[in-house]
Amino acid sequence: MPPDSPDDLENMGEAVPFSRAISRMFAVLLRPELRRWRFRIGLAFLLTIAAKGLSVIAPVFMGNGINSLTTGEGLSSSAVGAAGLSFVAFFVLFAGARFLSNALPAIRDAFFTVVTQDAQRLIGVDAFAHAQHLDLQFHLTRRSGALYRIIERGAGAVDYLIRFLAFNIGPTLVELVFASIVLAVLYGVQFSIAAVVTVAVYAGFTIIVTEWRNKQRRAMNVADTQLRGIAIDTLSNFETVKSFAAENREAARYDGAVRNFNGHYVKVMRSLSFLNGGQELIMTGGLLAVAILAGYGAINGTMRVGDVTAVILMLINIYRPLNILGWAWREIKQSSVDIEKLFSFMDRKSEVLDAPDAKPFMPKTGEIRFEHVGFSHAGRASGLDDVTFSAPGGAFIGVVGPSGAGKSTILKLLFRFYDPASGRILIDGQDVKSVTQESLRNALGLVPQEVVLFNDTLRFNLSYAKPDASDAEILTAARSAQLSDFIKSLPEGLDTRVGERGLKLSGGEKQRVGIARAILRNPPILILDEATSSLDSGTEDDVQVALKKAAEGRTTIAVAHRLSTVAGADLIIVLDDGKIVERGRHNELINSGGIYAALWRRQTSGDETPLSVIEDRAAPQVAE
């Protein structure tokens, strides 16, 4: 399978239908974590219905009040007084109903916000956790900034969708039903028909134009993701940019992404103007038709002045939410794009999964066996080919070979970042595929070639291998990694922040942090991936002593470019083109005169012969 494009986040899986995305989103409200908010959810629903009912009935009170006034003309003073009391009562009822129809939603929003925020948090955390559990290949082929943007936009859409669907579109439809019934019963069915037709035309226009705009929105989202991905990628790799004097080149690349985004944004805003203008035209036309119908009713004597006022006010009340409805529908459709993408991402399955019956790994002596292991990276022809070797518990195994020979792949398979295409890997007789990944990795300690640190304190980074470690334990591990003097020299000591990806530290200092972490973890199996490659000779000697001490009593596999770091290994495996071409102890390999011997001569004699030439010279000797 070819590797995914770095920008394939916009097309990372099967599209989730809008209806299923919405049902999944509302299902979050039923999760046990939100049980404490059930009363608030029910109360919010009741307040919303009550507000819509009051909004419909308020114009009726106003109309009755005006009718009460008009019928008082020509009456006796006592009758006028009675009419006056009647119109005041109706106007008070109108004011109270109108106030409550607006106040109740405000009260609802005040106590319901915590519910939507909690639901948003749950979905966001689920998506973030899902990203952490996806396989290594997924993360290697995607920009982390672009991935976070997908999660951020999708989680943010939860708040929009819950509020607009539950508290705008749904209640607006309820209000339309209430108003239609009241209009038909009190004033005439023609007004109900006019109201329903206007709303239907408005909704149809909004849906058609919004669907058209959604295509533009999706294109803009792709441009936005690309823009943010480029920005974060460039800013996080500023050292590389400066090293290649590529500042202007990156600025031009960013400018191109901004121009692309701006072009899509202009199209989106133009279509928005068209949508708003069309919606306003439909609403005004509907209101005009109802006003004319009511006017003729007054002329014909079938309606009174107050009735005309009530009908117009009721239609204004219905059409006012329609304006919000158009905006809400746009937000719903736009947010649905984001949440569909989020759920598509969350539906993606990791290529490396725990078996249904996976058990916790039980470390014993640390014996490691590779049995006829074959593996090939996506998009690459080379990999590992029938690799078989055994490392007894407590042994020190060195893995060497030319660049690209498959050395680091062995380590990644051991950690189960990938699964082999053929063969199997056993640790203490347990197939790594039969145990949980978490328990397996907890038994392994890694010192990588490039130690990447969190933008936090030294304490946080050193204790990452053992979060509950005390400062005394941290400093003991740092002392073993030749890092204690450096920590003492810092004004803030362990509280010193290391910068993004640890860029405030030198390569050697970061390497020693990685070594200290592995020592602090105290694992039964220690993995060293070019663990001293960034150290100077003097420091390397000191750290080698620390690593040798750390390796005592545990199985250690060391991938090394500097052969001196594995010269004392119990077994050295030489890889070339994914195959084991030599194996043995240091002296045996030197005497065999193969690739290992050629590499050793080059590193100890200062021979500058290109590595490819050495490999060509050594190959015939290996064949013999």
VENPE-V348988 format. One record per residue. RES is the residue in one letter. NEAR is the number of other C-alpha atoms within 8 Angstrom. Layout:
BEGIN
res=RES near=NEAR
res=RES near=NEAR
END
This chain:
BEGIN
res=M near=4
res=P near=5
res=P near=7
res=D near=7
res=S near=7
res=P near=8
res=D near=10
res=D near=9
res=L near=11
res=E near=7
res=N near=6
res=M near=9
res=G near=8
res=E near=6
res=A near=7
res=V near=10
res=P near=7
res=F near=8
res=S near=6
res=R near=8
res=A near=13
res=I near=9
res=S near=8
res=R near=8
res=M near=9
res=F near=9
res=A near=8
res=V near=11
res=L near=8
res=L near=8
res=R near=8
res=P near=5
res=E near=5
res=L near=13
res=R near=8
res=R near=6
res=W near=8
res=R near=8
res=F near=7
res=R near=9
res=I near=10
res=G near=8
res=L near=9
res=A near=10
res=F near=9
res=L near=8
res=L near=11
res=T near=13
res=I near=10
res=A near=10
res=A near=13
res=K near=13
res=G near=11
res=L near=12
res=S near=13
res=V near=14
res=I near=9
res=A near=13
res=P near=14
res=V near=12
res=F near=13
res=M near=14
res=G near=14
res=N near=12
res=G near=15
res=I near=11
res=N near=12
res=S near=12
res=L near=11
res=T near=8
res=T near=7
res=G near=10
res=E near=7
res=G near=4
res=L near=8
res=S near=6
res=S near=6
res=S near=7
res=A near=9
res=V near=11
res=G near=8
res=A near=8
res=A near=12
res=G near=10
res=L near=8
res=S near=10
res=F near=13
res=V near=9
res=A near=9
res=F near=12
res=F near=11
res=V near=8
res=L near=10
res=F near=13
res=A near=9
res=G near=8
res=A near=12
res=R near=11
res=F near=8
res=L near=10
res=S near=14
res=N near=9
res=A near=8
res=L near=12
res=P near=11
res=A near=8
res=I near=8
res=R near=12
res=D near=8
res=A near=7
res=F near=8
res=F near=11
res=T near=8
res=V near=7
res=V near=10
res=T near=12
res=Q near=9
res=D near=9
res=A near=13
res=Q near=12
res=R near=9
res=L near=9
res=I near=10
res=G near=12
res=V near=8
res=D near=8
res=A near=12
res=F near=9
res=A near=8
res=H near=9
res=A near=7
res=Q near=6
res=H near=7
res=L near=12
res=D near=11
res=L near=8
res=Q near=7
res=F near=8
res=H near=10
res=L near=6
res=T near=10
res=R near=14
res=R near=11
res=S near=8
res=G near=10
res=A near=14
res=L near=10
res=Y near=8
res=R near=9
res=I near=13
res=I near=12
res=E near=9
res=R near=10
res=G near=15
res=A near=14
res=G near=9
res=A near=12
res=V near=14
res=D near=12
res=Y near=11
res=L near=13
res=I near=11
res=R near=10
res=F near=12
res=L near=10
res=A near=11
res=F near=10
res=N near=13
res=I near=12
res=G near=9
res=P near=12
res=T near=13
res=L near=8
res=V near=10
res=E near=13
res=L near=10
res=V near=8
res=F near=10
res=A near=12
res=S near=13
res=I near=9
res=V near=10
res=L near=13
res=A near=12
res=V near=8
res=L near=6
res=Y near=11
res=G near=9
res=V near=9
res=Q near=7
res=F near=14
res=S near=13
res=I near=9
res=A near=11
res=A near=12
res=V near=10
res=V near=8
res=T near=11
res=V near=10
res=A near=8
res=V near=9
res=Y near=11
res=A near=9
res=G near=8
res=F near=10
res=T near=12
res=I near=9
res=I near=8
res=V near=9
res=T near=12
res=E near=9
res=W near=8
res=R near=11
res=N near=11
res=K near=8
res=Q near=11
res=R near=11
res=R near=9
res=A near=9
res=M near=12
res=N near=8
res=V near=9
res=A near=12
res=D near=9
res=T near=12
res=Q near=11
res=L near=12
res=R near=10
res=G near=12
res=I near=10
res=A near=9
res=I near=9
res=D near=10
res=T near=10
res=L near=7
res=S near=7
res=N near=8
res=F near=8
res=E near=6
res=T near=7
res=V near=12
res=K near=9
res=S near=7
res=F near=6
res=A near=7
res=A near=9
res=E near=8
res=N near=7
res=R near=7
res=E near=10
res=A near=8
res=A near=8
res=R near=8
res=Y near=11
res=D near=8
res=G near=8
res=A near=12
res=V near=9
res=R near=8
res=N near=9
res=F near=12
res=N near=8
res=G near=8
res=H near=13
res=Y near=9
res=V near=8
res=K near=9
res=V near=12
res=M near=8
res=R near=8
res=S near=9
res=L near=9
res=S near=8
res=F near=8
res=L near=11
res=N near=8
res=G near=8
res=G near=9
res=Q near=13
res=E near=9
res=L near=8
res=I near=11
res=M near=11
res=T near=8
res=G near=8
res=G near=11
res=L near=11
res=L near=8
res=A near=9
res=V near=14
res=A near=10
res=I near=8
res=L near=9
res=A near=11
res=G near=9
res=Y near=8
res=G near=10
res=A near=12
res=I near=8
res=N near=7
res=G near=7
res=T near=7
res=M near=12
res=R near=9
res=V near=11
res=G near=12
res=D near=13
res=V near=14
res=T near=11
res=A near=13
res=V near=14
res=I near=11
res=L near=9
res=M near=12
res=L near=11
res=I near=9
res=N near=10
res=I near=12
res=Y near=10
res=R near=8
res=P near=10
res=L near=10
res=N near=10
res=I near=9
res=L near=11
res=G near=11
res=W near=8
res=A near=11
res=W near=13
res=R near=9
res=E near=10
res=I near=12
res=K near=11
res=Q near=10
res=S near=13
res=S near=13
res=V near=10
res=D near=12
res=I near=14
res=E near=14
res=K near=13
res=L near=13
res=F near=10
res=S near=13
res=F near=11
res=M near=9
res=D near=7
res=R near=8
res=K near=6
res=S near=8
res=E near=7
res=V near=10
res=L near=5
res=D near=10
res=A near=9
res=P near=4
res=D near=5
res=A near=10
res=K near=7
res=P near=8
res=F near=9
res=M near=4
res=P near=9
res=K near=6
res=T near=11
res=G near=14
res=E near=15
res=I near=12
res=R near=11
res=F near=13
res=E near=11
res=H near=11
res=V near=16
res=G near=13
res=F near=11
res=S near=10
res=H near=8
res=A near=7
res=G near=7
res=R near=7
res=A near=6
res=S near=8
res=G near=14
res=L near=14
res=D near=10
res=D near=10
res=V near=13
res=T near=10
res=F near=7
res=S near=8
res=A near=11
res=P near=10
res=G near=10
res=G near=12
res=A near=12
res=F near=13
res=I near=15
res=G near=14
res=V near=13
res=V near=14
res=G near=12
res=P near=8
res=S near=5
res=G near=6
res=A near=12
res=G near=13
res=K near=12
res=S near=8
res=T near=9
res=I near=8
res=L near=10
res=K near=10
res=L near=11
res=L near=9
res=F near=10
res=R near=11
res=F near=10
res=Y near=12
res=D near=9
res=P near=10
res=A near=8
res=S near=8
res=G near=11
res=R near=10
res=I near=12
res=L near=12
res=I near=12
res=D near=10
res=G near=6
res=Q near=9
res=D near=10
res=V near=13
res=K near=10
res=S near=11
res=V near=15
res=T near=14
res=Q near=9
res=E near=6
res=S near=10
res=L near=13
res=R near=9
res=N near=8
res=A near=10
res=L near=12
res=G near=14
res=L near=10
res=V near=14
res=P near=10
res=Q near=11
res=E near=5
res=V near=10
res=V near=7
res=L near=10
res=F near=10
res=N near=10
res=D near=9
res=T near=11
res=L near=12
res=R near=10
res=F near=9
res=N near=12
res=L near=12
res=S near=13
res=Y near=8
res=A near=9
res=K near=8
res=P near=7
res=D near=5
res=A near=8
res=S near=6
res=D near=7
res=A near=6
res=E near=9
res=I near=14
res=L near=9
res=T near=8
res=A near=12
res=A near=13
res=R near=10
res=S near=11
res=A near=15
res=Q near=12
res=L near=13
res=S near=10
res=D near=8
res=F near=7
res=I near=9
res=K near=8
res=S near=7
res=L near=8
res=P near=6
res=E near=6
res=G near=10
res=L near=8
res=D near=8
res=T near=10
res=R near=8
res=V near=15
res=G near=10
res=E near=10
res=R near=9
res=G near=12
res=L near=8
res=K near=7
res=L near=8
res=S near=7
res=G near=8
res=G near=9
res=E near=9
res=K near=13
res=Q near=16
res=R near=13
res=V near=14
res=G near=13
res=I near=12
res=A near=15
res=R near=14
res=A near=14
res=I near=12
res=L near=12
res=R near=9
res=N near=8
res=P near=12
res=P near=12
res=I near=11
res=L near=14
res=I near=12
res=L near=13
res=D near=13
res=E near=12
res=A near=13
res=T near=10
res=S near=8
res=S near=8
res=L near=10
res=D near=7
res=S near=6
res=G near=6
res=T near=9
res=E near=10
res=D near=8
res=D near=9
res=V near=13
res=Q near=10
res=V near=8
res=A near=11
res=L near=10
res=K near=8
res=K near=7
res=A near=8
res=A near=11
res=E near=7
res=G near=5
res=R near=14
res=T near=18
res=T near=13
res=I near=11
res=A near=14
res=V near=12
res=A near=13
res=H near=8
res=R near=8
res=L near=11
res=S near=5
res=T near=8
res=V near=12
res=A near=8
res=G near=7
res=A near=12
res=D near=9
res=L near=12
res=I near=14
res=I near=13
res=V near=13
res=L near=16
res=D near=11
res=D near=10
res=G near=12
res=K near=11
res=I near=11
res=V near=9
res=E near=11
res=R near=10
res=G near=9
res=R near=12
res=H near=11
res=N near=6
res=E near=8
res=L near=14
res=I near=11
res=N near=7
res=S near=7
res=G near=12
res=G near=13
res=I near=13
res=Y near=13
res=A near=12
res=A near=12
res=L near=10
res=W near=10
res=R near=9
res=R near=11
res=Q near=10
res=T near=7
res=S near=6
res=G near=6
res=D near=8
res=E near=5
res=T near=7
res=P near=6
res=L near=7
res=S near=6
res=V near=8
res=I near=12
res=E near=10
res=D near=8
res=R near=8
res=A near=12
res=A near=10
res=P near=8
res=Q near=9
res=V near=11
res=A near=5
res=E near=4
END
